[in-house]
Structure formats: structure tokens, C-alpha cells
Amino acid sequence: MAYPKTRFSSHNLPRENGGATYAVWRHLAPGNQYIAGYISKTRRGTWQVDIATRHYGQRITETAKFADAKRMARELLA
């Protein structure tokens, strides 16, 4: 597996506004990972990406499609 890698997981996270909440995992090396942010559904039905990085601080953006939210999260963590 090539590092760094970004993975998404909804295991044991509460549902918000009728949709699952996804943790954005950042894997830097084997055994070295952390949660960099979350993707959740808003009341308006859009997906909200909430990412905290060293370069941006906390960045919150919204998009209509979940696939676009995942792409945004990967780009912010690149």
C-alpha cells in the first residue's frame, strides 16, 4: 500500500439529518493514522466536508454528491 493514504469509515458514528457520518482517516505509515475530519449530511440534503489540516486550519465545504465530498477531502489532504 502506498502512503500517505486517505480512507473513509462510518463505523460507530451517529447518523445526522438522515445520512451516515463518515470519518476521514489519514494513514501516514503502517500503524500511524489519525482522523483528519468528517463528512456528514446537512439539513439541506448536501454533504458537508469538515477537514482540519496544518495548512488550512479548519475547512468546511459543501457539495451535492457524496463522491464529490470524498474527492474534496482527498484534495485537501494531498
Secondary structure, 3 states (H helix, E strand, C coil): CCCCEEEEECCCCCCECCECCEEEEEEEECCEEEEEEEEEECCCCCEEEEEEECCCEEEEEEECCHHHHHHHHHHHHC
